């Protein structure tokens, strides 16, 4: 069978996520397995060209993995007709301009989120991509995690009955950087550089809730900066202007209520770094990155509140583990394979730039809710010539986040 080569411009591979998840564990892993098999039995193989600002880092990465193509000239990479896809894993403020250039060059777009710093910018990218007739996609990695794929299996099988609520806990302690190095880059805590947990994580919560439970129709949120001073990569103190924790209530279709806490200032006392508990009339489940546990209505215990005596029930032991029943590949890689099939043979795809804009919209509405201290309804987004945002730009929250 024939083999099709797809040139992929990979911008931002010197960063942690771009390098580990997208280059090494996705694109290079796909190449090592001989590419992606298409419906007619032929194969498509990605051919990456590494792009960034630091030539030394790019050359070192390319040499380490036996790659020949790397450059600091994004315009030149986009002008090359042998490159078909543009991928972006840069810092958020640099993303929109680069994607616009890639669309103008006629490249298919696959990008990390958030796709832009504002709803208006995200909508404009989607409009331009549609007008150019290119294919476009946004990373939705959480949906491809084993734990959430098991949760999807339960939902499709009707395990929950009528879903009532979702409770989510995400986060861990990110060291300030003074006496121990921080495990996240300093720009994440500067709003002027595109940082903030709301802009980062609400984009995730939007597609998780929409694809598993239902569309988000309203949000009530409180975004705060718990740690006002942090230390950067050079050991210098700086003022943290971005929110490092957010506490939110999301209202979904069907009366479902989701409560999700997101924090880089919390010490972990749970099994995984993110967990979602879904409660329904017929059963409940707790899903994390890899594991999922359930408790059906028929075996639900009947606790009685009595603070005067010790608790004798072992509540965690009363839940049943959901079996794997299949082998789970790396979630980023699986979605890359889907997008490559989408480009090569128009295979089904649902995570487009308009879906990415909905994530930015939820972040904007969450920040507005926090700033104004009220519930914010979320109107549907539509692609029209008028791309005026339905809520205020996420970038407008600089230095307005509550200090706690």
C-alpha angles and dihedrals in degrees: 000000000000123000120217122204120212118193111219122198104210112197117187102024092139088071123086098252096038092050104039104034105025105032106028103027097034119023097028092042090052090051091049091054091052099260132284122314115232127210093264092053096256121122137231120208122195116228108199128207111195116225130187145117099263110073093188093055092045093050092047093051093045092050092046092055100035095250122149102191120081134129145166089217107093093174090054092049091050092048092056108101089207089069113081107168131049117206123189127200097152127127110290099254091058097047105079096052092049094048090050089054091049092050090050088053091054097247124149110246130229116166147170118244145293087050092200141354094251140034090240091055093046093049091049090054091052092048093049092047092051092047090051091052093233129139117249139185143175126215112257098173099158091067089059096055115114092239095054092042088057088048089052089052090054092049093049090049093054093243096146101048104205110003111232107176148349125217118193132187120187133168151052139215112290107200115240092233100241105097096009126028115256115249093216128058118265094240088070088073098047115081091199088063095048097267129142135108094242095057089044104042105027088065086059095045091051096059093037093054095039095049098041106032114004146290119307111243103176141009136202112189144165117204118191142174105226096174109048097182128045136166122242132220091280092053093253121138118241137177114260104225097170129081114262097186136032132186114198145175115204122195113211136189115285094033094286114155121207122193115191128177116199119187143158087190101065131097113227119252100160135076098263138020091253127028133174123198115200117193123195139167092262103034150340135232137192114207128186135169094298111356134064128188129190141197118195125211091247093061100035111129123230107235118196120208110238116146091182095074133049118265109256101178119091097215097184091054091058093069125090125225116239108230122236094235088181142035114269116213124200107297095224090051093049092053091046089054090052092050093048089053089048091055096041101044107004093255115178117288132173108173099084131152092272088058087050090052090056088057091053089047092055090050092050092048091048092053091046091050090052093046095047097034096232147099114276123204116218116222122206116270119232131184109240135142086263106073096174106150119249090219137026120286116271089229090065092077095076110138090352096095114115115257114225 
